Amino acid sequence: MKINIIGGGPAGLYFAILMKKANPANEITVFERNGPDDTFGWGVVFSGRTLANLREADAESHAEITRQFEAWDNVDVVRGDEKISVRGNSFSGVSRLQLLKILQRRAEQLGVAINFRSEINDIDSLRADCHLLVGADGINSTVRQRFAERFGPNLSIRSNRYIWYGTSQLFHGLTLTFRESEAGVFSAHSYKFNQTTSTFIVECDPQTWEQAELATLNEEETRAYVEQVFSTDLRGRPLLSNNSKWIKFVLVKNARWAFENVVLMGDALHTAHFSIGSGTKLAMEDAISLASSFRRHPEVTSAVLEFESTRKPYIEEYQAAALESMLWFENVRQYLHLSPIELAYSLMMRSGRVDHEELKKRDAGFVMAYEAVIRRGETLWAPRGRDERSTL
């Protein structure tokens, strides 16, 4: 089978690896617009379950990934000068660039051709020259745009803005920090992904964005402003930029995932809010699912249709949970009157994927402390040093 893949991110590379493993005779070419060392962002997160899926799909690349990652089981919620830790959560962080290099090496080892700095303008010709064309070209997918009438895309631009930084300040666990300035409320999502660097994503609502006049600041001024807001948390360490800019999250859905010999994967097909850290996970699991469909149905049309029918219900469920998480952060102001332990509990329950009993299995001590606060009616909180108290 001849397969052309547009997009050399995790989805495209991993699918190429799995299809070449399945049949070395497959002729597979990946077309990537960027160079081999170009990437945006900093770290990416995998759950324990996702790592098990990767190990089963390709033990060689899994071994390389797990040699590089940083693992933790705690979610830390920071509000004022108090931190609440919730244990029993299996996560691992790895550098996005390191992940891409691992997948590039593995694909080339298997005989996949990767054409870097290849901007595809004639998608129709590329499609005609293969048995299968895969659009794994990200949120601004040219494949999806070219065949929009066939895929029926629905793109929703959300109101909050976020910016993706790195920092040499290490956050030992998934840390969710809430800080207030004169302008409003800022949320930070941070975690270490190697022994020297952490991801540091900062999010704010439109009101905060306007009050802080962030649109008037240049890159250096923006970094200095955010460093000041989170000075307590960064402990004097600077924020690191990788073409970091304030952007709005785009929720991507498609009515149809495939037609004839064309299929979408990853962010080109669907997105899930970064607050549940699942973009790369979903992309690579898309690749596993599509490759599995080809093992059962060697004929292209049948395989891509099975991929859609079996994978779509899971993605829709996952996007629904991610939507609830996203809405929680979009409306975070309404939760900041809660006591720190109540805030942590609300945050852990926000997506609906974890219920009270599941949380109790993960960290019985945390749930017992939360229940004790509720029984005593201690639902008051204010930053230390202030007399004002807020109630539920």
N, C-alpha and C positions, 0 to 999 in steps of 0.2 A: 504494500500500500504506500502511496506517496502522500505525505502529509505536510502541508505548509502551515506554520504557526506564526501569526503576527503578534509580537509581544514576548519579550524575554524576561518577564518577571517570574515569580514563583509558580503561577498557574501554568504558563506556557512551557517553562523549562521542565517542571515536574511531569507534565503530561508527555513531553518528548521522551523523558527518561523511561517512563513506564511503558510506553508503546514500543520503544526500541528494545527494552528488556523482553517484552512479550514476543517480539519477532525481530531478530536482528536484520532481516531482509527488508523491513520497512525503511523507506527513504524519507527521512524527516529533516526539515529545514526550519530553523527559527529565525525570524527577522525582527531585529531589535533596533529601534531608532537611536538609542543611547550607546555609549561605549561600555566596555566590560567593567569599568570601575565607577560608573556613574550611577547614583541612586539618590533618592530623596529620603528624608526621615532619618531615624536613628536605630532604635531597637524594635523588634516584633516579639509577640508573646504567643506561646503555645500552651495549651492545657495538657495534663497528663494523658487524657484520652486521645487527643490529637497525636501526641508522640507515639502512642501505641499503634495508631493507624499508619503513621509514617514508617514505623519499624516493620510492620507487616507488608507494606507495599514495596519498600526498597531498603533493606537492612544496611546496605553500604552507605548511602547518603544519611540515613538515620544515625549511624555511628559517628559520622563526621559532625553532624549537627549537635549531637549530645556531648561531644568533646568540647564544644565551644560555648555551651549555654551556661547561664546562671539560673539556679532553681530556688524557689521559695514556696512557703505554704501560707504566708500571712498576707492579709489585706489590712493596711493601716489607714485609719481615718483620722485626719488632723484638723482640729477646729480650735482657734485660739491657741493656748499653750498646752492643750490636752491632746493626747493620742490614744485612740482605742484600737487594739489589734484583734483581728478575727483570724483564727488558725484553721487548719484543715483544708486549705485550698491549694490544689496542685497546679503550679504555673512554672514556666521557664521562659527566660528572655534570651534573645540572641541578636547580634548585630544584623541589620537588614543586609548590609553590604556583604558581610561574611556569609550569610545564608545564600545570597546570589552567587558568590564565588564557589561555594560548595556545589551548588546545582549546576553551574557552568562546567566545572571540572568533571562532574559525574556524567553529564550529557555528552561532552566531547570524548570522554573515555569510552562511552558506548558507541560512538560513531555518529552522533547527531551533529549536523552542520549548523553553526550559529553565526549569522551574518550581522555583526554589530554596525551601528551607524547606518542602518538601512531604513530609509523612510519610504514606505510603500504608498505610492500614489495611484497605481492602477490595480485596484483590488480585484476587478473582474478578470483580468488576465491571470493573476495569481490563482484565483479560484478555478479557472478553466484548466490550469496546469497541474491539478492534483486531484486525488480522490476525496480528500478532506481538507477544508480550510477552517482553522481555529482562530477566532478572535479573542485573544487574551491580552488585549492592548489597553487595559486600564479604563479608568472612569470616563475618559474622553474618547473612547473607542471609535476609531474610524470605520471599523467593520460594522459596528452597530449603527453608526450614522449612515453608512452607504446603504444598508438594507433596513432602514428604520421602518418601512412599511411592512416588512416581513416579521420583524421582531416586536413591534409595538412597544417601544420603550416609554417609561414613565419616570421622569427625573424631577425630584422635589428638592429645592434648595432651602435649607433650614435657616432659621433666624440667627442662631448663635454664631460667633466667630471663634476660630481656634488657630493656634500657631504651634508648630512642632519644633522644639529645641532639643538639644542635648546639654549635659552638664557633667563635670567631673565630680560633683557631689553625689555620693552613692546612696541610693534609696534601697534598703534591704527588704524588699517586698513591694507589692503593688500598693503605692501610697496615693491616697486621694486627699488633697489638701484644699481647704476653703479659707480664703483671705478676703478681707474687706478693706477697701480704700475709700477715699472721699468720693471717688467716682462710682463705686458699686462693688459687686461681688466677682471675684475671680476664682476659678477652680483649676487645680493642677492635677494631672494624671502622670505619675512618675514611677520608674522602676529601673534597676540596674540591668544591663544586658551583657556586660563583661566586667572584668575586675577593675576597670578604670572609668567607666562611663555609664550614665543613666539617660533614659529618655525623659523628657520633661515637656508635656503637652499642656498648654494653658488655654482655657476656654472662658468666654464671657458672653453675657447677653447683650442685646442691642442697646439697652439703656446705659449699661456700663461703658460700652464701646463709644457711645456718643459723649457721655460725661467726661471720659478720659481723653477725648479728642485724639484718639489713636490714629485716625486717618491722616492727621497732620504731621505725624512723626516719621522720620526716616528709619532705616534699619538699626543704626546704632542707638538712636534715641528710644526706639521701641524696646530694644534689649535692656537698656538701662532702666526704663520704666518698670518692666516686668521683674527685673532683678530687685528693684526696690520693694515692689509689692510682696515678693517672696523672699525677702532678705533673711528672715528668721530661718527659713527652710534650706536656703542655698548656703548659708553659713560663709558668706564671702566668696563663694565659688562663682565664676562667671557662667552665663548661658552661652552655649555654642550654637552657631547658626550654620545651616546647610541650605542656603537659599530659603530660609524660613520666612514665611509671610502669613499674615492674617488671611484666612480663607473661611468659607462657609461649607459645612458638610452637605454633600449631595447624596440623597437617598435614591438609588438606582433600582428599578424593577423593569422586567420585560414580560410582556404578555406571552410571548413565545420565545423559546430558547434556541431553536434550531429550525432550519429548513433545507431540504435537499442535502447538499454536502457542506453546509456552513453551520457552525455552532459557536456559541459564546461561552466564556468561562471567567471566573474571578470577578474583579471590579467592573469589567465590561458588561457583565451579566447582572450582578447584584452587589449592593454594598450593605454593611452593617456598621452602626455607629462605633467609633473607636473606644467608647466607654466600656464595651465588653471585649475589646481587644481581639477581634476575630477576622480581620480582613485577610491576612495571610493564611490563617487556618482554613477558612472557607475556600480560598483559591486552590490550595493544595489538595483539599478533600474533594473539590470539583474534579481535579485531575484524576484522583483515584477512582471516583465514581464513573467518569467517562471511559477510562481505560478498562474498568470492569465490564462496562456495557459492551465494549468491543470484544472482550473474551467470550461473551455469551452470544453476540450477534456480529459476526464479521462483516456483514453487509452494512454500509455506512448509514443509510437512511434509518434502518431499524435500530442501529446502535444509538444514534443521537436522539431519536425519539424516546428510547427507553431511558436514556440519561435524564431527559426532561421529566418523564413521568415518575421516575423513582426518586430523583433528587429534589424536585421542585417543592413537594410538600414539606420536606425538612427545612429548606431555605425559607419558605414562607413562615414557618413556625419560628425559625431563628430570627428573621427580620422583625416579626411581631414582638419578640422579647427585646431585641435591640431598640425598637421604637420606644418601648416603655422606659428603657434605660436612658435613651436620648431625651425623652420628655422630662424625666426626673432632673437631669442636668439643665435643661432649658428653663426649668421652673425652680431652680435650687433655692432661690430667695425664700420660698415659702416653707423650707425645711430648716432654715438656720436658727429658728427660735428653739429648736429641740435641744435637749441635753446631749452631750457628746455620744453617750451610749445609744440613745434613741436615734440620733442621726446615723450612726454606724449601722444600726439594725435596719432602718429605712433604706439605706443605701444597699445593703446586702440583699434586700428583698425586692428591689426596684424593678427587676426585669420579669419577675414571675417564674423564673427558672429554678429558683430556690425557695422552698417553703420553710415554715417554722421547724418542722421535724427534721428536714434535711440539714438546716443550719445547726440544729442541736447535735446531729451526728458529727458534723464537722468540728464544732467547738462548743461543747456542753457548758464549759465555764463561762463563755461569753453570754450564752442564752440564759444561764442561771442569773448572772449579774443583771442582765436586761430585765428579766422577770421580777427580780427583787426591786429594781427601781420603779417599775410599774405598780407593784403591790404597795409600795410606800408612797406612791403618788409624787415622787420626786421628778416632776416634769418641768422644772424651772432651770433656766440656764442664762448666764450672761458672762461676757469676758471678765476675767479676774481683774480687779482694780476698778470695776464699775459697780454702781449701786442698782442700775436698772435691771429688772428681771422680766423675762417674757414667759408667758404661759401658753399651754396648748389650747 
